[in-house]
Amino acid sequence: MLFRSDVVVQGQAGTFISAVYYPAQNQIYTVLQQGEFFEKQEQRFSVVPVGTTSLLTVDLDVETKLPIPAMMVKKAIGDTLDYLAANLKTRAEQLAAG
C-alpha cells in the first residue's frame, strides 16, 4: 500500500509518498518512495503489551537531501513523535470509551 502525506517542516511544504508494510501483527513499517527533504526515511512502529498498558517503540532511519544541522533534524523528529503520541493517545482513549 502507498501512503501520501502533505506536510510543512520548518516552514517548508512538502509531499512524501511512502510504502507501508505490516511485517507482524503489532508492527507498521514505512519506506519513503518519494519526497522533497529526504534521500531515505524508514520507520518501524511496534506496539508491545506491558501488563495492562502498551509500549510504542519507533525506530527511525533518515538521510536528508540537503545538509541540515543535526539539531534541526532532532527537533523535527521530536515534534513529529510528540504529535504522533498525542494523536495515538487520543485515539486509544476514544476506543476505550466505546
Buried (B, 14 or more C-beta within 10 A) or exposed (E): EEEEEEBEBEEEEEEBEBEEEEEEEEBBBBBBEEBEBBEEBBBBBBBEEEEEEEEBEBEEEBEBEEEBEEEEBEEBEEEBEEEBEEEBEEEEEEEEEE
